Amino acid sequence: MKATIWHNPRCSTSRKTLAILQETPGLTVEVIEYLQTPPTRARLAGLYASAGITPRQGLRAGEDAAVPFRDADDDALLDAMVAQPILIQRPLVETPKGVRLCRPIERVREIL
């Protein structure tokens, strides 16, 4: 089985989630450092839809760059996240069993 993690190596939650993936027998892991290789708008919208969350739930609301988007709709949030990928909450993990925003970390186990 293959897993794709949208990863930020500076984030401890993302690193811990990646470690779980790497320790899972029979799992091939693709690591995408989304700050260097951000998802397209369509890809990000699809990940959120598959995870059953809204763009607002996928927003790193604590970032200073998120302040102007406090009252933005989903379309504006997706546009902002693609333009400023630091606004994307991490880690997002995708497997054939689904997509999860892995906060808390244990959520990754739901799709393994």
WONOR-V612733 format. One record per backbone hydrogen bond with DSSP energy under -1.0 kcal/mol. CO is the residue of the C=O (numbers start at 1). NH is the residue of the N-H. E is the energy in kcal/mol with one decimal. If there is no record, write none. Layout:
{{CO & NH & E} {CO & NH & E}}
This chain:
{{1 & 28 & -2.9} {3 & 30 & -3.2} {4 & 94 & -2.8} {5 & 32 & -2.8} {6 & 92 & -1.1} {8 & 11 & -2.1} {11 & 15 & -2.4} {12 & 16 & -2.5} {13 & 17 & -2.1} {14 & 18 & -2.4} {15 & 19 & -2.0} {16 & 20 & -1.8} {17 & 21 & -2.1} {18 & 22 & -2.8} {19 & 23 & -1.6} {21 & 24 & -1.3} {24 & 27 & -1.5} {28 & 3 & -2.9} {30 & 5 & -2.6} {32 & 7 & -2.8} {32 & 34 & -1.4} {33 & 36 & -1.6} {33 & 37 & -2.4} {40 & 44 & -2.6} {41 & 45 & -2.6} {42 & 46 & -2.3} {43 & 47 & -2.4} {44 & 48 & -2.4} {45 & 49 & -2.4} {46 & 50 & -2.6} {47 & 51 & -1.9} {48 & 53 & -2.4} {54 & 58 & -1.2} {56 & 59 & -1.1} {58 & 89 & -3.1} {59 & 61 & -1.8} {60 & 63 & -1.9} {63 & 66 & -1.8} {64 & 67 & -1.3} {66 & 69 & -1.9} {67 & 70 & -1.6} {69 & 72 & -1.4} {73 & 77 & -2.3} {74 & 78 & -2.6} {75 & 79 & -2.2} {76 & 80 & -2.4} {77 & 81 & -2.6} {78 & 82 & -2.1} {79 & 83 & -2.1} {80 & 84 & -2.7} {84 & 87 & -2.7} {85 & 88 & -2.0} {87 & 60 & -3.0} {91 & 102 & -2.7} {92 & 6 & -3.1} {93 & 100 & -2.3} {94 & 4 & -2.7} {95 & 98 & -2.0} {98 & 95 & -2.9} {100 & 93 & -2.5} {101 & 103 & -2.1} {104 & 107 & -2.0} {105 & 108 & -2.1} {106 & 109 & -1.5} {107 & 110 & -1.4} {108 & 111 & -1.6} {109 & 112 & -1.1}}
